[in-house]
Amino acid sequence: MRQDEIWDADTAQRYDTPGIGMFAPEVLGPTVDRLVELAGGGPVLEFAVGTGRVAVPLAERGVPVTGLELSRPMVERLREKADESAVPVVIGDMATATVPGEFSLVYLVFNTISNLLTQDEQVACFGNAARHLAPGGRFVVELGVPDLRVLPPGQRAAVFAAEAGYLGVDTYDPVRQHLVSHHFTYGEGREARLGRSPHRYVWPAELDLMGRLAGFELESRHADWSGAEFTAESTSHVSVYRMPAAG
């Protein structure tokens, strides 16, 4: 599936879940707090800004935010919350598109870099972030840790969620480091809705090498936005990469 097929008008209208999931205050609050801190008062750029889940509250905190987004329907949903003057958006691919200006912080949240399905595209994304940063600027990536330990020998699929009205299943291609998340939603009847999203999963060490290729140094890595210690059992990480300062 192409990314423009996944992030279509139907997905954009269903994406926001106010108050719960990604939009829960206990999830969104620490994310925005940490990004305000890392921005250091400078302008920031969000790759794959989507419907503005993070960008809008960040702008409301007084941080100048610009977005880069491939999906026009997602931007149309964002425009229901904030106009162009509050959160300007450039339409384009986060691996290649250029946004006017220079930024103190570029960030990618909620596994978005995995939407780039080749290593070359992910490497290019790091390079694109570096091109948009001022000396000493930071690039922040929030990403899940691949959980291949859930796969029994010889199996290529694992259930990651099973709850009332919803079943989530990941299928893996370990050779290409690909997985497809299958989202089944259903009621009491016989019909169900299926949504699918392909990803290229990335190990933290591979991500660090991408950073080095683009001229970054790893500044910090935590298990979440609140600064919890990253360990061998962590299921996700927030990694902060920094460009050398001028001079």
The 8 nearest C-alpha neighbors of each residue, nearest first, counted from 0:
[[1, 4, 2, 5, 197, 196, 3, 195],
 [2, 0, 4, 3, 5, 197, 6, 196],
 [1, 3, 5, 4, 6, 0, 114, 70],
 [4, 2, 6, 1, 5, 7, 70, 69],
 [5, 3, 1, 2, 7, 6, 0, 8],
 [6, 4, 2, 3, 7, 1, 196, 0],
 [5, 7, 3, 10, 4, 70, 2, 11],
 [6, 8, 10, 9, 5, 4, 72, 3],
 [9, 7, 72, 11, 10, 12, 6, 73],
 [8, 10, 12, 11, 7, 13, 6, 72],
 [11, 9, 13, 7, 12, 8, 6, 14],
 [12, 10, 8, 73, 14, 9, 13, 72],
 [11, 13, 9, 10, 14, 8, 76, 15],
 [14, 12, 10, 11, 15, 9, 16, 8],
 [15, 13, 11, 12, 10, 16, 50, 9],
 [14, 16, 13, 17, 12, 22, 50, 11],
 [15, 17, 19, 22, 18, 14, 20, 21],
 [18, 16, 22, 19, 15, 23, 20, 21],
 [17, 19, 23, 22, 16, 24, 20, 21],
 [18, 20, 23, 22, 17, 16, 21, 24],
 [21, 19, 22, 23, 16, 18, 26, 17],
 [22, 20, 23, 26, 19, 27, 16, 18],
 [21, 23, 19, 18, 20, 17, 27, 16],
 [22, 24, 19, 18, 26, 20, 25, 21],
 [25, 23, 27, 28, 26, 22, 18, 19],
 [24, 26, 23, 28, 27, 29, 22, 30],
 [27, 25, 23, 24, 28, 21, 29, 22],
 [26, 28, 24, 30, 29, 22, 25, 23],
 [27, 29, 24, 31, 30, 25, 26, 32],
 [30, 28, 32, 31, 224, 225, 27, 33],
 [31, 29, 27, 224, 33, 28, 32, 34],
 [30, 32, 34, 28, 33, 29, 57, 35],
 [33, 31, 29, 35, 30, 34, 28, 36],
 [32, 34, 36, 30, 35, 31, 29, 37],
 [33, 35, 37, 31, 36, 32, 38, 30],
 [36, 34, 38, 32, 33, 37, 31, 39],
 [35, 37, 33, 34, 38, 39, 32, 40],
 [36, 38, 34, 39, 35, 33, 104, 137],
 [39, 37, 35, 41, 40, 104, 36, 103],
 [40, 38, 37, 41, 36, 35, 103, 104],
 [39, 41, 38, 62, 42, 35, 36, 103],
 [40, 42, 103, 38, 39, 43, 102, 62],
 [43, 41, 63, 102, 103, 64, 62, 40],
 [44, 42, 104, 64, 102, 105, 103, 63],
 [43, 45, 105, 65, 66, 64, 104, 46],
 [46, 44, 66, 106, 48, 105, 67, 107],
 [45, 47, 67, 107, 48, 93, 106, 66],
 [48, 46, 68, 49, 67, 45, 93, 69],
 [47, 49, 66, 45, 46, 68, 51, 67],
 [50, 48, 73, 47, 51, 74, 68, 77],
 [51, 49, 77, 73, 76, 52, 74, 48],
 [50, 52, 54, 55, 77, 53, 49, 48],
 [51, 53, 50, 54, 55, 22, 49, 56],
 [54, 52, 51, 55, 56, 57, 31, 27],
 [55, 53, 51, 57, 56, 52, 58, 64],
 [54, 56, 58, 51, 57, 53, 59, 52],
 [57, 55, 59, 58, 54, 53, 60, 31],
 [58, 56, 54, 60, 59, 55, 62, 31],
 [59, 57, 62, 55, 61, 60, 56, 64],
 [58, 60, 56, 57, 61, 55, 62, 54],
 [61, 59, 57, 58, 62, 56, 35, 31],
 [62, 60, 58, 59, 63, 57, 40, 35],
 [61, 63, 58, 60, 57, 64, 42, 40],
 [64, 62, 42, 58, 43, 61, 65, 41],
 [65, 63, 43, 86, 44, 58, 62, 42],
 [66, 64, 44, 87, 86, 88, 43, 45],
 [65, 67, 88, 45, 48, 44, 87, 46],
 [66, 68, 89, 46, 47, 88, 48, 90],
 [67, 69, 47, 90, 48, 91, 70, 49],
 [68, 70, 91, 92, 90, 71, 47, 67],
 [71, 69, 73, 72, 68, 6, 3, 74],
 [70, 72, 74, 73, 75, 69, 90, 68],
 [73, 71, 8, 75, 74, 70, 7, 11],
 [74, 72, 11, 50, 76, 49, 71, 70],
 [75, 73, 77, 71, 76, 72, 50, 78],
 [74, 76, 72, 78, 77, 73, 71, 79],
 [75, 77, 73, 74, 78, 79, 50, 72],
 [78, 76, 50, 74, 79, 51, 75, 80],
 [77, 79, 75, 81, 80, 76, 82, 74],
 [78, 80, 77, 76, 81, 75, 82, 74],
 [81, 79, 78, 77, 82, 76, 55, 51],
 [82, 80, 78, 85, 79, 77, 86, 55],
 [81, 83, 78, 85, 84, 86, 80, 87],
 [84, 82, 87, 86, 85, 81, 88, 78],
 [83, 85, 82, 86, 87, 81, 88, 65],
 [86, 84, 83, 82, 81, 87, 58, 64],
 [85, 87, 83, 65, 64, 84, 82, 88],
 [88, 86, 83, 65, 84, 66, 85, 89],
 [89, 87, 66, 67, 65, 86, 90, 68],
 [88, 90, 67, 91, 66, 68, 98, 87],
 [91, 89, 68, 69, 67, 88, 71, 70],
 [90, 92, 69, 96, 68, 89, 67, 93],
 [91, 93, 96, 69, 94, 95, 68, 90],
 [92, 94, 95, 46, 96, 124, 91, 67],
 [95, 93, 124, 123, 92, 127, 120, 96],
 [94, 96, 92, 93, 127, 97, 123, 124],
 [97, 95, 91, 92, 93, 94, 98, 127],
 [98, 96, 99, 95, 127, 131, 91, 89],
 [97, 99, 100, 89, 96, 67, 131, 65],
 [100, 98, 97, 101, 131, 89, 65, 102],
 [101, 99, 98, 102, 131, 132, 42, 97],
 [100, 102, 131, 132, 133, 99, 103, 42],
 [103, 101, 132, 42, 43, 104, 133, 131],
 [102, 104, 136, 41, 133, 42, 132, 38],
 [103, 105, 43, 137, 102, 38, 136, 138],
 [106, 104, 44, 138, 43, 45, 128, 137],
 [105, 107, 139, 45, 138, 140, 46, 104],
 [106, 108, 140, 46, 139, 45, 111, 141],
 [109, 107, 141, 110, 111, 140, 106, 142],
 [108, 110, 141, 111, 142, 107, 143, 140],
 [111, 109, 142, 112, 113, 141, 108, 143],
 [112, 110, 113, 114, 109, 108, 107, 47],
 [111, 113, 114, 110, 115, 121, 107, 142],
 [112, 114, 199, 198, 115, 111, 110, 200],
 [115, 113, 198, 112, 111, 116, 199, 197],
 [116, 114, 113, 112, 120, 117, 121, 199],
 [115, 117, 199, 114, 198, 113, 118, 120],
 [118, 116, 120, 119, 115, 121, 199, 175],
 [117, 119, 121, 120, 122, 116, 115, 199],
 [118, 120, 122, 117, 121, 123, 124, 116],
 [121, 119, 123, 117, 122, 118, 115, 94],
 [120, 122, 124, 118, 123, 119, 115, 117],
 [121, 123, 119, 125, 124, 209, 120, 118],
 [124, 122, 126, 120, 94, 121, 125, 127],
 [125, 123, 94, 127, 121, 126, 122, 93],
 [126, 124, 128, 122, 127, 123, 213, 210],
 [125, 127, 123, 213, 129, 124, 128, 130],
 [126, 128, 124, 130, 129, 125, 94, 123],
 [127, 129, 125, 131, 126, 130, 124, 105],
 [128, 130, 126, 132, 127, 131, 125, 213],
 [131, 129, 127, 128, 132, 126, 133, 101],
 [130, 132, 128, 129, 101, 102, 127, 133],
 [133, 131, 102, 136, 129, 101, 130, 103],
 [132, 134, 136, 102, 101, 103, 135, 131],
 [135, 133, 244, 245, 136, 243, 242, 132],
 [134, 136, 244, 242, 243, 241, 133, 137],
 [137, 135, 103, 133, 132, 134, 242, 104],
 [136, 138, 241, 104, 240, 242, 105, 103],
 [137, 139, 105, 240, 106, 104, 239, 241],
 [140, 138, 106, 239, 238, 107, 240, 105],
 [139, 141, 107, 238, 237, 106, 108, 142],
 [142, 140, 237, 108, 109, 236, 110, 107],
 [143, 141, 110, 236, 235, 109, 140, 144],
 [142, 144, 235, 234, 110, 236, 145, 141],
 [143, 145, 235, 234, 146, 202, 142, 236],
 [146, 144, 147, 143, 200, 202, 201, 234],
 [147, 145, 148, 149, 144, 234, 150, 143],
 [146, 148, 149, 150, 145, 171, 173, 151],
 [147, 149, 146, 150, 151, 145, 152, 157],
 [148, 150, 147, 146, 151, 157, 156, 158],
 [151, 149, 148, 147, 154, 157, 152, 155],
 [150, 152, 154, 153, 149, 148, 155, 157],
 [153, 151, 154, 150, 155, 148, 149, 147],
 [152, 154, 151, 155, 150, 156, 171, 173],
 [153, 155, 151, 152, 150, 156, 157, 171],
 [156, 154, 171, 170, 150, 153, 157, 172],
 [157, 155, 170, 169, 154, 171, 150, 168],
 [156, 158, 169, 168, 150, 159, 170, 149],
 [157, 159, 168, 160, 167, 169, 156, 161],
 [158, 160, 167, 168, 157, 169, 161, 166],
 [161, 159, 167, 166, 158, 162, 168, 165],
 [162, 160, 166, 165, 167, 159, 163, 158],
 [163, 161, 165, 164, 166, 160, 167, 184],
 [162, 164, 165, 161, 166, 186, 185, 184],
 [163, 165, 185, 184, 186, 162, 166, 183],
 [164, 166, 184, 162, 163, 183, 161, 185],
 [165, 167, 161, 183, 160, 182, 162, 184],
 [168, 166, 160, 182, 159, 181, 158, 183],
 [167, 169, 158, 181, 157, 159, 180, 170],
 [170, 168, 180, 157, 156, 179, 181, 158],
 [169, 171, 156, 179, 178, 155, 157, 168],
 [172, 170, 178, 155, 173, 177, 156, 169],
 [171, 173, 177, 174, 175, 176, 178, 170],
 [174, 172, 176, 175, 171, 177, 178, 155],
 [173, 175, 172, 176, 177, 171, 178, 199],
 [174, 176, 177, 173, 172, 199, 117, 178],
 [177, 175, 173, 199, 174, 200, 172, 178],
 [178, 176, 199, 172, 175, 198, 171, 200],
 [177, 179, 171, 198, 170, 197, 172, 169],
 [180, 178, 197, 170, 196, 169, 198, 181],
 [179, 181, 169, 196, 195, 168, 197, 182],
 [182, 180, 195, 168, 167, 194, 169, 179],
 [181, 183, 167, 194, 193, 195, 166, 180],
 [184, 182, 193, 166, 165, 192, 167, 191],
 [185, 183, 165, 192, 164, 191, 182, 166],
 [184, 186, 191, 164, 165, 192, 190, 183],
 [187, 185, 188, 164, 191, 184, 190, 189],
 [186, 188, 189, 185, 164, 190, 191, 163],
 [189, 187, 186, 190, 185, 191, 164, 184],
 [190, 188, 191, 187, 186, 185, 192, 184],
 [191, 189, 188, 185, 192, 186, 187, 184],
 [190, 192, 185, 184, 183, 193, 189, 186],
 [193, 191, 184, 183, 185, 194, 190, 182],
 [194, 192, 183, 182, 191, 195, 184, 181],
 [193, 195, 182, 181, 183, 192, 196, 180],
 [196, 194, 181, 180, 182, 179, 193, 197],
 [195, 197, 180, 179, 198, 5, 181, 194],
 [198, 196, 179, 178, 180, 114, 195, 199],
 [199, 197, 113, 114, 178, 177, 116, 200],
 [200, 198, 177, 113, 116, 176, 178, 201],
 [199, 201, 176, 113, 198, 177, 145, 202],
 [202, 200, 205, 203, 206, 199, 145, 113],
 [201, 203, 205, 204, 206, 144, 145, 200],
 [204, 202, 206, 205, 207, 201, 144, 236],
 [205, 203, 207, 206, 202, 208, 201, 209],
 [206, 204, 208, 202, 207, 203, 201, 209],
 [205, 207, 203, 209, 204, 208, 202, 210],
 [208, 206, 210, 204, 205, 209, 203, 211],
 [207, 209, 211, 205, 210, 206, 212, 204],
 [210, 208, 206, 212, 207, 122, 211, 205],
 [209, 211, 215, 207, 213, 208, 212, 125],
 [210, 212, 208, 214, 215, 213, 209, 216],
 [211, 213, 209, 210, 214, 208, 215, 122],
 [214, 212, 126, 210, 211, 215, 125, 129],
 [215, 213, 211, 212, 210, 242, 216, 129],
 [216, 214, 242, 210, 211, 241, 240, 213],
 [215, 217, 241, 240, 218, 211, 242, 210],
 [216, 218, 240, 219, 239, 241, 215, 207],
 [217, 219, 240, 239, 216, 241, 220, 238],
 [220, 218, 239, 217, 238, 221, 240, 237],
 [219, 221, 238, 237, 239, 236, 229, 222],
 [222, 220, 229, 228, 226, 237, 223, 236],
 [221, 223, 236, 229, 227, 228, 235, 233],
 [224, 222, 225, 221, 226, 237, 236, 227],
 [223, 225, 30, 226, 29, 33, 237, 222],
 [226, 224, 223, 29, 227, 33, 30, 221],
 [227, 225, 221, 224, 223, 228, 222, 220],
 [228, 226, 222, 221, 223, 225, 229, 224],
 [227, 229, 221, 222, 230, 226, 220, 223],
 [228, 230, 222, 221, 233, 227, 220, 236],
 [231, 229, 232, 233, 228, 222, 221, 234],
 [230, 232, 233, 229, 234, 144, 228, 222],
 [233, 231, 230, 234, 229, 235, 144, 222],
 [234, 232, 230, 235, 231, 229, 222, 144],
 [233, 235, 144, 143, 232, 236, 222, 146],
 [236, 234, 143, 144, 233, 142, 222, 223],
 [235, 237, 222, 221, 142, 223, 141, 238],
 [236, 238, 141, 221, 220, 223, 140, 222],
 [239, 237, 220, 140, 139, 219, 236, 141],
 [238, 240, 139, 219, 218, 138, 217, 220],
 [241, 239, 217, 138, 218, 216, 137, 215],
 [242, 240, 137, 215, 216, 136, 135, 218],
 [241, 243, 135, 215, 136, 134, 137, 244],
 [244, 242, 135, 134, 245, 241, 215, 136],
 [245, 243, 135, 134, 242, 246, 136, 133],
 [244, 246, 134, 243, 135, 133, 242, 136],
 [245, 244, 243, 134, 135, 242, 133, 136]]
